[in-house]
Amino acid sequence: MSMTDRTQATAVNRDPLLQPFQLKHLMLKNRIISTSHASMMDDGGMPLERYQRYHEEKAKGGIAMTMIGGSAMSSRDSSWGGGQLDLSSDAIIPHLTAMAERIHKHGCAIMSQVSHLGRRATAYSSTWLPVVAPSRIRETRNRNFPREMDEYDIRRIVTDYAESARRCRDAGLDGVETVTGGHLIGQFLSPLTNTRTDGFGGSMRNRARFGLMVHQAIRKAVGDNFLVGIRLVMDEGGDGGLSAEDCAEIAQLFEAEGHLDFFNSIYGRMDSDLLLSEHNMPGLFQKSAPFLKEVEAFRREVKLPLIHAAAVRDVATARHAIRENIVDLIGMTRAHIADPQLVNKIIRGEEDRIRPCVGASYCLYKKVHCVHNPSSGRETVLPHELTKAEVARKIVVIGGGPGGLEAARVCAERGHQVVLFEAASELGGQIRIATAAHERRNLLGIVDWRIEELQRLGVDMRLNSYVDETDVMVENPSAIVVATGGIPDTNFIEGGELCTTVWDILTASVPAAENILIYDGTGRQAAASCALELVAKGKKLRYAMLDEMLAFEMSYTDKSGFRKKFAELSIPRTVDIRLIKVERDGNSLLASFRNELTGEITAHHANQIVVDNGTVPVDDIFSALRDQSSNFGETHFDVRSKNDIAHATTKDGFEIHRIGDAIASRDIYSAIQDAFRLCSKL
């Protein structure tokens, strides 16, 4: 046995995360799983190539089990309009069979969620069927008024659950889980959504009756040699919902019936964007793994094996949960979107090389697209593993923000000699500015991980290097990647020179005044996070925005979190107004606005006008060199082969490309995706 093999064997023997676990008849090779989530990658409800490849990457990466089919529909009236697996007919069986074979060949287990959305479904798309629920109580988030279910509906849907589970068994999956929470079984369980007076309402036993019927029918349909579990709420979080004691009683009722093999514990409700982002899918304003203490308490009340997943972003936290016997299996779902090779890296002793989940919730905004792993969710287009280039080249990267760092990393992984120039004294670009805001500090993981990778790869990183075209050409590069980013746009209005930028405030390069007006022209995180920082420092603030609501261009997790913070802090804000002019008026500044709906002009005084209107590309060096380049500065990000690149190159010499905000004001993901798509073909 080689030294490497012995090291890996020792890691496997000692690490709690790498110990096998017997789940009934199924032996899982370690304790790390990916839980069911709606990836939105299905094709008409079928798990075809895109869907399968996304999950297969995790299987290849060493995970013990991947659970598919988040909110998979067991009945035709359980659609939210698309993005769910459709388990309501046998048409899905051959696709599930192909997927099960694909996952199993990597020694990985596969289960599917089986559910009915109840009042969370929609009547206004897909099947256009009326929404049904235990009682006629509308959900805030999905906004459909349901029809109260009668006994015919109950019998039909119980049968549909059983048939959906049978299809999963017939396809060769290892098991299924149902869902309580805001889904139909949970709607029957909760007094907030069940006001029935018949045998399915009132007492705890009556409210549990529907769920018990579902699991009895499933077990009868699939037999004993197939796993059946339930994603069960362990506390609805107050406001008249199920308490921890209630949920423990429900769990014990289900255990006593003998049809379940495991619990997957979740916390809280999902009736609104805010509840979803604070409870079920903790977002920007929540700490990592916020519910482990609640899981620990729930563990003491049940006997069945226990799973939990909720913002378990790092290996240390996952290891703690297993070592302390809080759970038997730990879900690291979003962590695997960031790095599907997570388990293999632990096994190889490369835990420090795991690409971190930074909690940006981009995967909830653009489904399963990680803010700094462009390959996740795009497996049929972009590789996770880079191959060496046929010929090593000299690559110069200008700019050390997220795009430039990624460009340098990818080029170095491909075997090229890379020189990275950065004008500032440290790497990170706009991320350094963004992380000056407290709630966005975890984004620094994007920068730190890449710096460590560049050091490992031996990239020549030159800080404090503001270069011109002569400096670049001295390096005799084969290709140049311009990742110089942008600078804040203040030229969009008359009097822009009188304004302070969000960057100025976050970097403290300009002192904050006492009476400030912030203008948010983007709906992104920068202005909103700047406002929270200023209020925390005791500044008087007014917030004006172009959009119809705060945080318009954010994921629902960030949007609801910022809106809650603004409400708690009573920050006055005005919507639907465009900043058109800033001028001096005595000792203060006067900002003029035009209402986007009425055209009315209004004016507001402040000591300081802070603006965010995106960035203007810094592309001087690109403009100076593009006519000398072999490709005349043309970049075809969507090319798939070196032949395509060759066709875009018309003469000998160096190529030059620009990426990220050096092209246009966008976001972190766009810059990193530009870099990866380009440099994986250089």
C-alpha positions as CSV (number, residue, x, y, z in Angstrom):
1,M,0.0,0.0,0.0
2,S,1.4,3.4,-1.0
3,M,1.8,6.3,1.5
4,T,-1.2,8.0,-0.2
5,D,-3.4,5.0,0.1
6,R,-2.4,4.6,3.8
7,T,-3.2,8.3,4.4
8,Q,-6.6,7.9,2.8
9,A,-7.3,4.7,4.8
10,T,-6.4,6.4,8.0
11,A,-8.7,9.3,7.2
12,V,-11.6,6.9,6.4
13,N,-11.0,5.0,9.6
14,R,-11.0,8.0,11.9
15,D,-13.4,10.5,10.4
16,P,-17.0,10.3,11.7
17,L,-18.2,11.6,8.3
18,L,-16.6,8.7,6.5
19,Q,-18.1,5.9,8.5
20,P,-20.7,3.6,6.8
21,F,-24.2,3.6,8.1
22,Q,-26.8,0.8,7.8
23,L,-30.2,2.3,6.9
24,K,-32.5,-0.7,7.3
25,H,-31.2,-3.0,4.6
26,L,-29.2,-0.3,2.7
27,M,-25.5,0.2,3.5
28,L,-24.4,3.8,2.9
29,K,-20.7,4.2,2.5
30,N,-20.5,7.4,4.5
31,R,-22.7,9.9,6.4
32,I,-22.9,12.7,3.9
33,I,-26.0,13.1,1.6
34,S,-27.6,15.6,-0.6
35,T,-31.3,16.2,0.2
36,S,-34.2,16.7,-2.2
37,H,-34.5,20.1,-3.8
38,A,-36.2,21.6,-6.8
39,S,-33.3,22.0,-9.3
40,M,-35.7,23.2,-12.1
41,M,-33.6,21.1,-14.5
42,D,-36.3,18.6,-15.5
43,D,-37.6,18.5,-19.1
44,G,-41.4,18.5,-18.9
45,G,-41.3,16.8,-15.5
46,M,-38.8,14.1,-16.7
47,P,-35.3,13.7,-15.3
48,L,-33.3,13.7,-18.6
49,E,-29.7,14.3,-19.3
50,R,-29.3,17.7,-17.6
51,Y,-31.0,16.5,-14.4
52,Q,-29.1,13.2,-14.3
53,R,-25.7,14.7,-14.9
54,Y,-26.2,17.3,-12.1
55,H,-26.8,14.5,-9.6
56,E,-24.2,12.2,-11.1
57,E,-21.5,14.7,-10.3
58,K,-22.2,14.4,-6.6
59,A,-22.2,10.6,-6.9
60,K,-18.8,10.7,-8.7
61,G,-17.7,13.0,-5.9
62,G,-18.1,10.3,-3.2
63,I,-21.4,11.2,-1.6
64,A,-23.3,8.4,0.1
65,M,-26.8,9.3,-1.2
66,T,-28.4,11.8,-3.4
67,M,-32.1,12.5,-3.0
68,I,-33.9,13.8,-6.1
69,G,-37.3,15.2,-6.9
70,G,-37.8,18.1,-4.6
71,S,-41.6,18.6,-4.3
72,A,-42.0,15.8,-6.9
73,M,-45.7,15.7,-7.8
74,S,-47.6,12.6,-7.0
75,S,-50.9,14.0,-8.4
76,R,-51.7,16.2,-11.4
77,D,-53.1,18.9,-9.1
78,S,-49.8,19.2,-7.3
79,S,-48.0,21.5,-9.7
80,W,-46.6,24.9,-9.0
81,G,-46.2,25.6,-12.7
82,G,-43.0,23.6,-13.7
83,G,-39.7,22.5,-12.3
84,Q,-40.9,19.4,-10.5
85,L,-40.5,15.7,-11.4
86,D,-43.8,14.3,-12.5
87,L,-44.4,11.0,-10.7
88,S,-48.1,10.9,-11.5
89,S,-47.7,8.5,-14.4
90,D,-45.6,5.5,-15.5
91,A,-44.0,7.7,-18.2
92,I,-41.3,8.6,-15.8
93,I,-40.2,5.1,-15.0
94,P,-37.6,4.5,-17.8
95,H,-36.0,7.9,-17.0
96,L,-35.8,7.1,-13.3
97,T,-34.4,3.7,-14.2
98,A,-31.6,5.2,-16.3
99,M,-30.9,7.6,-13.5
100,A,-30.7,5.0,-10.8
101,E,-28.3,2.9,-12.9
102,R,-26.2,6.0,-13.5
103,I,-26.0,6.9,-9.8
104,H,-25.6,3.3,-8.5
105,K,-22.5,2.7,-10.7
106,H,-20.7,5.2,-8.4
107,G,-21.6,3.3,-5.3
108,C,-24.2,6.0,-4.4
109,A,-27.7,5.5,-3.2
110,I,-30.7,7.4,-4.7
111,M,-34.1,8.3,-3.3
112,S,-36.8,10.6,-4.4
113,Q,-39.2,12.9,-2.6
114,V,-42.8,12.1,-3.2
115,S,-45.3,14.8,-2.3
116,H,-48.4,16.7,-2.9
117,L,-48.3,20.5,-2.5
118,G,-51.8,21.0,-1.4
119,R,-52.4,24.8,-1.2
120,R,-48.9,25.4,-2.4
121,A,-49.8,24.4,-5.9
122,T,-51.1,26.7,-8.5
123,A,-54.4,26.7,-10.4
124,Y,-53.0,29.2,-13.0
125,S,-50.5,27.2,-15.1
126,S,-49.4,23.7,-16.1
127,T,-52.5,21.5,-15.5
128,W,-54.8,24.4,-14.6
129,L,-56.5,22.3,-12.0
130,P,-58.1,23.8,-8.8
131,V,-55.9,23.7,-5.8
132,V,-57.0,21.5,-2.9
133,A,-56.1,21.6,0.8
134,P,-57.5,20.4,4.2
135,S,-59.2,23.8,4.7
136,R,-59.9,26.9,2.6
137,I,-56.9,28.9,3.9
138,R,-54.7,30.7,1.4
139,E,-50.9,30.6,1.5
140,T,-49.3,34.0,1.4
141,R,-46.4,32.9,-0.8
142,N,-48.3,30.9,-3.6
143,R,-51.5,32.9,-3.3
144,N,-54.1,30.3,-4.4
145,F,-57.4,29.9,-2.7
146,P,-57.8,26.2,-2.2
147,R,-60.9,24.0,-2.3
148,E,-61.5,22.0,0.9
149,M,-60.8,18.4,0.2
150,D,-63.6,15.9,0.5
151,E,-63.2,12.2,1.2
152,Y,-63.0,11.4,-2.5
153,D,-60.0,13.8,-2.8
154,I,-58.4,12.2,0.2
155,R,-58.8,8.6,-1.2
156,R,-57.6,9.7,-4.6
157,I,-54.5,11.5,-3.3
158,V,-53.5,8.7,-0.9
159,T,-53.6,6.3,-3.8
160,D,-51.5,8.7,-5.9
161,Y,-48.9,8.9,-3.2
162,A,-48.7,5.1,-3.2
163,E,-48.5,4.8,-7.0
164,S,-45.8,7.4,-7.2
165,A,-43.7,5.5,-4.6
166,R,-44.3,2.2,-6.5
167,R,-43.0,3.9,-9.7
168,C,-39.8,4.8,-7.8
169,R,-39.4,1.3,-6.6
170,D,-40.0,-0.2,-10.0
171,A,-37.4,2.1,-11.5
172,G,-34.7,0.8,-9.1
173,L,-34.5,3.7,-6.6
174,D,-33.6,2.9,-3.0
175,G,-36.4,4.7,-1.4
176,V,-38.7,7.7,-1.1
177,E,-39.5,10.4,1.4
178,T,-42.7,12.3,1.9
179,V,-42.9,15.9,3.2
180,T,-44.8,17.6,6.0
181,G,-43.8,21.3,6.3
182,G,-45.9,23.4,4.1
183,H,-46.9,20.5,1.9
184,L,-50.2,18.6,2.1
185,I,-49.4,16.2,4.9
186,G,-48.1,19.1,6.9
187,Q,-51.2,21.2,6.1
188,F,-53.3,18.5,7.7
189,L,-51.0,18.3,10.7
190,S,-50.9,22.0,11.5
191,P,-53.7,23.8,13.3
192,L,-52.8,26.9,11.3
193,T,-54.0,25.2,8.1
194,N,-56.4,22.6,9.3
195,T,-59.7,23.8,10.8
196,R,-61.8,20.7,9.8
197,T,-64.4,19.3,12.2
198,D,-64.5,15.8,10.7
199,G,-62.3,12.8,11.4
200,F,-59.3,14.6,9.7
201,G,-59.4,17.7,12.0
202,G,-59.4,18.6,15.7
203,S,-57.3,16.3,17.8
204,M,-53.7,15.5,17.0
205,R,-54.6,11.9,16.1
206,N,-57.2,13.1,13.6
207,R,-54.9,15.7,12.0
208,A,-52.3,13.0,11.6
209,R,-54.8,10.6,10.1
210,F,-54.2,11.6,6.5
211,G,-50.4,11.3,6.8
212,L,-50.8,7.9,8.4
213,M,-53.1,6.7,5.6
214,V,-50.5,7.9,3.0
215,H,-47.7,5.9,4.6
216,Q,-49.7,2.8,5.1
217,A,-50.7,2.9,1.4
218,I,-47.1,3.5,0.4
219,R,-45.8,0.6,2.4
220,K,-48.4,-1.7,1.1
221,A,-47.5,-0.6,-2.5
222,V,-43.7,-0.9,-2.2
223,G,-43.2,-3.8,0.3
224,D,-40.7,-4.0,3.1
225,N,-37.5,-4.1,1.1
226,F,-37.8,-0.4,0.1
227,L,-37.0,2.6,2.2
228,V,-39.7,5.0,3.2
229,G,-39.1,8.2,5.3
230,I,-40.7,11.5,6.0
231,R,-39.3,15.0,6.0
232,L,-40.9,16.0,9.3
233,V,-41.2,19.4,10.9
234,M,-39.8,19.3,14.4
235,D,-41.2,22.8,15.4
236,E,-43.3,25.3,13.4
237,G,-41.7,28.2,15.2
238,G,-44.5,29.7,17.2
239,D,-47.5,31.9,16.1
240,G,-50.0,29.2,17.0
241,G,-48.3,26.5,14.9
242,L,-47.1,23.1,16.0
243,S,-44.8,23.3,19.0
244,A,-41.7,21.1,19.5
245,E,-43.8,18.9,21.9
246,D,-46.6,18.6,19.3
247,C,-44.1,17.5,16.6
248,A,-42.5,15.0,18.9
249,E,-45.9,13.5,19.6
250,I,-46.6,13.4,15.8
251,A,-43.3,11.6,15.2
252,Q,-44.1,9.0,17.8
253,L,-47.5,8.4,16.2
254,F,-45.8,7.7,12.9
255,E,-43.1,5.5,14.5
256,A,-45.8,3.5,16.3
257,E,-47.5,2.7,13.0
258,G,-44.3,1.0,11.8
259,H,-44.3,2.1,8.2
260,L,-41.4,4.5,8.3
261,D,-37.6,3.9,8.2
262,F,-36.2,7.3,8.9
263,F,-37.0,10.9,9.8
264,N,-35.6,13.9,7.9
265,S,-36.0,16.8,10.4
266,I,-36.8,20.3,9.3
267,Y,-37.7,23.5,11.2
268,G,-40.4,26.0,10.8
269,R,-42.8,27.0,8.1
270,M,-42.6,28.1,4.4
271,D,-45.8,30.1,4.0
272,S,-43.9,33.2,2.9
273,D,-40.5,34.1,1.4
274,L,-39.4,35.4,4.8
275,L,-40.4,32.2,6.6
276,L,-38.8,30.0,3.9
277,S,-35.5,32.0,4.0
278,E,-35.4,32.0,7.8
279,H,-36.6,28.5,8.5
280,N,-36.5,25.9,5.7
281,M,-33.7,27.4,3.6
282,P,-31.7,29.7,5.8
283,G,-30.3,32.6,3.8
284,L,-28.1,35.6,4.1
285,F,-29.2,36.8,7.5
286,Q,-29.1,33.4,9.2
287,K,-26.1,31.7,10.7
288,S,-24.7,28.5,9.5
289,A,-26.6,25.4,10.6
290,P,-29.0,27.3,12.8
291,F,-31.2,24.5,14.0
292,L,-28.8,21.8,15.4
293,K,-30.0,22.4,19.0
294,E,-33.6,21.8,17.9
295,V,-32.5,18.7,16.1
296,E,-30.7,17.4,19.1
297,A,-33.8,17.9,21.3
298,F,-35.9,16.1,18.6
299,R,-33.4,13.2,18.5
300,R,-34.2,12.4,22.2
301,E,-37.8,11.9,21.3
302,V,-37.5,9.5,18.5
303,K,-36.0,6.1,17.8
304,L,-35.7,6.0,14.0
305,P,-32.5,7.1,12.1
306,L,-32.4,10.8,11.7
307,I,-31.3,13.1,8.8
308,H,-31.0,16.9,8.9
309,A,-30.1,19.5,6.4
310,A,-30.4,23.3,6.8
311,A,-27.4,25.5,5.8
312,V,-24.8,23.0,6.9
313,R,-22.2,24.7,4.8
314,D,-18.9,23.4,6.1
315,V,-17.3,20.1,6.9
316,A,-16.5,21.0,10.5
317,T,-20.1,21.6,11.4
318,A,-21.2,18.4,9.6
319,R,-18.5,16.4,11.4
320,H,-19.7,17.9,14.7
321,A,-23.3,16.8,14.0
322,I,-22.2,13.2,13.4
323,R,-19.6,13.0,16.1
324,E,-22.0,14.2,18.8
325,N,-24.7,11.8,17.5
326,I,-27.1,14.7,16.7
327,V,-28.0,13.0,13.5
328,D,-27.1,9.8,11.6
329,L,-26.8,11.3,8.2
330,I,-26.1,15.0,7.5
331,G,-27.3,16.8,4.4
332,M,-24.8,19.1,2.8
333,T,-26.9,20.0,-0.2
334,R,-25.8,23.5,-1.0
335,A,-22.2,22.7,-0.1
336,H,-22.3,20.1,-2.9
337,I,-23.6,22.6,-5.4
338,A,-20.5,24.6,-4.5
339,D,-18.2,21.5,-4.7
340,P,-19.6,18.1,-5.8
341,Q,-16.1,16.6,-5.1
342,L,-16.5,17.5,-1.4
343,V,-16.4,13.9,0.0
344,N,-13.5,12.8,-2.3
345,K,-11.5,15.7,-1.1
346,I,-12.0,14.7,2.5
347,I,-10.9,11.2,1.7
348,R,-7.8,12.4,-0.1
349,G,-6.8,14.6,2.8
350,E,-7.6,17.8,0.8
351,E,-10.3,19.2,3.0
352,D,-8.6,22.6,2.7
353,R,-9.2,22.5,-1.0
354,I,-13.0,22.2,-0.8
355,R,-14.6,25.1,-2.6
356,P,-16.7,26.7,0.2
357,C,-20.4,27.4,0.2
358,V,-20.4,31.1,1.1
359,G,-24.1,31.3,1.8
360,A,-24.8,33.7,-1.1
361,S,-28.1,31.8,-1.9
362,Y,-27.4,32.3,-5.6
363,C,-28.5,28.7,-6.0
364,L,-31.9,29.7,-4.8
365,Y,-32.0,32.8,-7.2
366,K,-30.7,31.0,-10.3
367,K,-31.6,27.4,-9.4
368,V,-28.6,25.3,-8.5
369,H,-26.2,27.8,-10.0
370,C,-23.5,28.4,-7.4
371,V,-22.2,32.0,-7.2
372,H,-18.7,30.7,-7.7
373,N,-18.9,27.3,-9.4
374,P,-20.2,28.0,-12.9
375,S,-20.3,24.2,-13.8
376,S,-23.0,23.4,-11.2
377,G,-26.3,23.1,-13.0
378,R,-24.6,23.3,-16.4
379,E,-22.9,19.9,-16.5
380,T,-23.9,19.2,-20.1
381,V,-22.1,22.5,-21.1
382,L,-19.3,23.1,-18.7
383,P,-17.0,20.5,-17.1
384,H,-16.3,20.2,-13.4
385,E,-12.9,18.7,-13.9
386,L,-10.5,20.6,-16.2
387,T,-8.2,18.9,-18.7
388,K,-4.6,19.9,-19.5
389,A,-4.2,22.0,-22.7
390,E,-2.4,20.4,-25.6
391,V,0.2,23.2,-25.6
392,A,1.2,25.3,-22.6
393,R,1.0,29.0,-23.2
394,K,1.9,32.3,-21.5
395,I,-1.2,34.0,-20.2
396,V,-1.4,37.4,-18.7
397,V,-4.5,38.2,-16.6
398,I,-5.0,41.9,-15.7
399,G,-7.2,42.4,-12.6
400,G,-7.5,40.4,-9.4
401,G,-11.2,40.5,-8.7
402,P,-13.3,37.3,-8.8
403,G,-13.2,37.1,-12.6
404,G,-9.4,37.6,-12.8
405,L,-8.8,35.2,-10.0
406,E,-10.9,32.5,-11.7
407,A,-9.2,33.2,-15.1
408,A,-5.8,32.7,-13.5
409,R,-6.9,29.6,-11.7
410,V,-8.4,27.9,-14.7
411,C,-5.5,28.8,-17.0
412,A,-3.0,27.4,-14.4
413,E,-5.0,24.2,-13.9
414,R,-4.8,23.8,-17.7
415,G,-1.1,23.9,-17.5
416,H,-0.4,27.4,-18.7
417,Q,2.2,29.8,-17.3
418,V,0.1,32.6,-15.7
419,V,1.0,36.2,-14.7
420,L,-1.7,38.0,-12.7
421,F,-1.4,41.8,-12.4
422,E,-3.5,43.6,-9.7
423,A,-3.3,47.4,-9.2
424,A,-4.4,47.2,-5.5
425,S,-2.4,46.0,-2.6
426,E,-4.6,42.9,-2.1
427,L,-6.7,40.6,-4.3
428,G,-10.5,40.4,-4.4
429,G,-11.7,43.5,-6.3
430,Q,-15.3,44.4,-5.6
431,I,-15.8,41.5,-3.3
432,R,-13.4,43.2,-0.8
433,I,-15.8,46.2,-0.9
434,A,-18.9,44.1,-0.6
435,T,-17.6,42.3,2.5
436,A,-17.2,45.5,4.4
437,A,-20.9,45.1,5.0
438,H,-21.4,42.7,7.9
439,E,-24.0,40.4,6.4
440,R,-21.9,39.8,3.3
441,R,-18.6,39.0,4.9
442,N,-18.8,35.3,4.0
443,L,-18.3,36.2,0.3
444,L,-14.7,36.6,1.2
445,G,-14.5,32.8,0.9
446,I,-14.7,33.2,-2.9
447,V,-11.5,35.2,-2.8
448,D,-9.6,33.2,-0.2
449,W,-10.2,29.9,-1.9
450,R,-8.9,31.2,-5.2
451,I,-5.8,32.8,-3.6
452,E,-4.9,29.5,-2.0
453,E,-5.5,27.6,-5.3
454,L,-3.3,30.1,-7.2
455,Q,-0.5,29.7,-4.6
456,R,-0.7,25.9,-4.9
457,L,-0.6,26.3,-8.7
458,G,2.4,28.6,-8.6
459,V,0.8,31.6,-10.3
460,D,2.9,34.7,-10.5
461,M,0.7,37.2,-8.6
462,R,2.0,40.8,-8.8
463,L,0.2,43.2,-6.5
464,N,0.4,47.0,-6.5
465,S,0.9,46.7,-10.3
466,Y,-1.0,49.2,-12.3
467,V,0.1,48.2,-15.8
468,D,-0.2,49.8,-19.2
469,E,0.0,48.1,-22.6
470,T,3.8,48.3,-22.6
471,D,4.1,46.5,-19.3
472,V,1.8,43.7,-20.6
473,M,3.6,43.2,-23.9
474,V,7.0,42.9,-22.2
475,E,5.6,39.6,-20.9
476,N,5.3,38.3,-24.5
477,P,1.9,36.8,-23.8
478,S,0.1,34.3,-26.0
479,A,-3.2,35.5,-24.6
480,I,-4.4,38.4,-22.4
481,V,-7.4,38.3,-20.2
482,V,-8.7,41.8,-19.2
483,A,-10.5,41.5,-15.9
484,T,-10.2,45.1,-14.8
485,G,-13.8,45.4,-13.7
486,G,-15.6,48.8,-13.5
487,I,-15.8,51.9,-11.5
488,P,-19.0,53.4,-10.0
489,D,-21.2,55.2,-12.5
490,T,-21.8,58.8,-11.4
491,N,-22.1,60.3,-14.9
492,F,-25.7,59.1,-15.3
493,I,-27.1,62.4,-13.9
494,E,-26.4,66.1,-13.9
495,G,-24.4,66.9,-10.8
496,G,-23.0,63.4,-10.4
497,E,-19.6,64.8,-9.3
498,L,-21.4,66.0,-6.1
499,C,-22.4,62.4,-5.2
500,T,-20.7,59.9,-3.0
501,T,-20.7,56.3,-4.1
502,V,-21.6,53.2,-2.1
503,W,-18.0,52.1,-2.6
504,D,-16.8,55.3,-0.9
505,I,-18.9,54.6,2.1
506,L,-18.1,50.9,2.4
507,T,-14.4,51.5,2.1
508,A,-14.5,54.5,4.4
509,S,-12.6,56.5,1.8
510,V,-15.2,59.3,2.2
511,P,-16.6,60.0,5.7
512,A,-20.3,59.5,6.1
513,A,-22.4,62.6,6.9
514,E,-25.1,62.7,9.5
515,N,-28.1,63.2,7.2
516,I,-27.8,60.9,4.1
517,L,-30.0,60.1,1.1
518,I,-29.2,56.8,-0.7
519,Y,-30.3,56.3,-4.3
520,D,-30.5,52.7,-5.4
521,G,-30.6,52.4,-9.2
522,T,-29.9,48.7,-9.4
523,G,-32.0,46.7,-6.8
524,R,-28.9,44.8,-5.9
525,Q,-27.2,44.2,-2.6
526,A,-24.7,47.0,-2.5
527,A,-26.9,50.0,-1.7
528,A,-29.1,48.1,0.7
529,S,-26.2,46.6,2.7
530,C,-24.6,50.1,2.7
531,A,-27.8,51.5,4.2
532,L,-27.7,48.9,7.1
533,E,-24.1,49.8,7.8
534,L,-24.9,53.5,8.0
535,V,-27.9,53.0,10.3
536,A,-25.8,50.8,12.5
537,K,-23.4,53.8,12.9
538,G,-26.3,56.0,14.0
539,K,-26.7,57.9,10.7
540,K,-30.0,59.5,9.7
541,L,-31.0,58.0,6.4
542,R,-33.6,58.1,3.6
543,Y,-33.6,55.5,0.9
544,A,-34.9,56.2,-2.7
545,M,-35.1,53.5,-5.4
546,L,-35.9,53.3,-9.1
547,D,-37.7,49.9,-8.6
548,E,-41.2,49.2,-7.3
549,M,-39.9,47.5,-4.2
550,L,-36.7,47.2,-2.2
551,A,-34.1,44.5,-3.3
552,F,-35.8,44.0,-6.6
553,E,-32.9,42.2,-8.3
554,M,-32.1,39.8,-5.4
555,S,-33.0,36.2,-4.6
556,Y,-36.1,35.8,-2.4
557,T,-33.9,35.0,0.6
558,D,-32.0,38.2,0.4
559,K,-35.0,40.3,-0.7
560,S,-37.1,39.2,2.3
561,G,-34.2,39.6,4.7
562,F,-33.3,43.1,3.6
563,R,-37.0,44.1,3.7
564,K,-37.3,42.8,7.2
565,K,-34.2,44.7,8.3
566,F,-35.4,47.9,6.8
567,A,-38.8,47.5,8.5
568,E,-37.2,46.7,11.9
569,L,-35.0,49.8,11.6
570,S,-37.8,52.0,10.3
571,I,-35.7,53.2,7.3
572,P,-37.9,55.6,5.3
573,R,-38.0,54.7,1.6
574,T,-39.6,55.8,-1.6
575,V,-40.1,53.6,-4.6
576,D,-40.6,54.3,-8.3
577,I,-38.5,57.4,-8.5
578,R,-35.5,58.2,-10.8
579,L,-32.7,60.5,-9.7
580,I,-32.3,63.1,-12.4
581,K,-30.2,65.9,-10.8
582,V,-28.1,66.8,-7.8
583,E,-27.1,70.4,-7.0
584,R,-25.8,72.5,-4.1
585,D,-28.3,74.4,-2.1
586,G,-26.7,76.4,0.7
587,N,-24.9,74.0,3.0
588,S,-26.7,70.9,1.8
589,L,-27.3,69.1,-1.5
590,L,-30.6,69.0,-3.3
591,A,-31.6,65.8,-5.2
592,S,-34.4,66.0,-7.8
593,F,-36.4,62.9,-8.7
594,R,-38.9,62.0,-11.4
595,N,-41.7,59.6,-10.5
596,E,-41.6,56.7,-12.9
597,L,-45.4,56.4,-13.0
598,T,-46.7,60.0,-12.9
599,G,-43.7,62.0,-14.1
600,E,-44.0,64.2,-11.0
601,I,-40.8,66.0,-10.0
602,T,-39.9,66.0,-6.3
603,A,-36.8,67.2,-4.4
604,H,-35.1,66.2,-1.2
605,H,-32.3,67.8,0.8
606,A,-29.5,65.9,2.4
607,N,-25.9,66.5,3.6
608,Q,-24.7,63.6,1.4
609,I,-26.2,61.8,-1.6
610,V,-24.9,58.2,-1.9
611,V,-25.6,56.5,-5.2
612,D,-25.4,53.1,-6.7
613,N,-26.1,52.9,-10.4
614,G,-23.9,50.0,-11.4
615,T,-20.4,50.4,-12.8
616,V,-18.7,51.7,-16.0
617,P,-16.2,49.3,-17.6
618,V,-12.5,50.1,-17.1
619,D,-11.3,48.9,-20.5
620,D,-8.5,51.3,-21.5
621,I,-5.9,48.6,-21.8
622,F,-8.3,46.4,-23.8
623,S,-9.0,49.3,-26.2
624,A,-5.3,50.0,-26.6
625,L,-4.4,46.4,-27.5
626,R,-7.4,45.0,-29.3
627,D,-6.4,46.2,-32.8
628,Q,-3.0,44.5,-32.4
629,S,-4.5,41.2,-31.3
630,S,-5.1,38.2,-33.5
631,N,-8.8,38.1,-32.6
632,F,-9.4,41.8,-32.6
633,G,-10.8,41.5,-29.1
634,E,-13.7,39.2,-30.1
635,T,-14.7,36.6,-27.4
636,H,-17.1,33.8,-28.1
637,F,-18.1,32.6,-24.7
638,D,-20.4,29.9,-26.0
639,V,-17.9,28.1,-28.2
640,R,-17.5,24.4,-27.5
641,S,-14.2,23.5,-29.2
642,K,-10.8,24.8,-30.0
643,N,-11.8,24.8,-33.7
644,D,-14.5,27.3,-32.9
645,I,-11.8,29.5,-31.3
646,A,-9.5,29.1,-34.2
647,H,-12.2,30.3,-36.6
648,A,-12.5,33.4,-34.5
649,T,-8.8,34.1,-34.8
650,T,-7.7,35.7,-38.1
651,K,-4.0,36.4,-37.7
652,D,-0.9,35.4,-35.8
653,G,0.0,37.0,-32.5
654,F,-1.7,37.3,-29.1
655,E,-5.4,37.0,-28.3
656,I,-7.1,39.5,-26.0
657,H,-10.3,39.0,-24.2
658,R,-12.3,40.9,-21.5
659,I,-14.5,39.4,-18.9
660,G,-16.9,40.4,-16.1
661,D,-17.6,44.1,-15.4
662,A,-14.9,45.1,-17.9
663,I,-17.6,44.3,-20.4
664,A,-20.7,45.5,-18.5
665,S,-22.0,45.9,-14.9
666,R,-23.2,42.5,-13.8
667,D,-22.5,40.2,-10.8
668,I,-20.0,37.8,-9.3
669,Y,-21.4,34.8,-11.0
670,S,-21.2,36.4,-14.4
671,A,-17.6,37.4,-14.0
672,I,-16.6,33.9,-12.8
673,Q,-18.6,32.2,-15.5
674,D,-17.0,34.4,-18.2
675,A,-13.6,33.5,-16.9
676,F,-14.3,29.7,-16.7
677,R,-16.0,29.5,-20.1
678,L,-13.2,31.4,-21.8
679,C,-10.2,30.0,-20.1
680,S,-11.3,26.3,-20.1
681,K,-10.8,26.5,-23.9
682,L,-7.6,28.6,-24.0
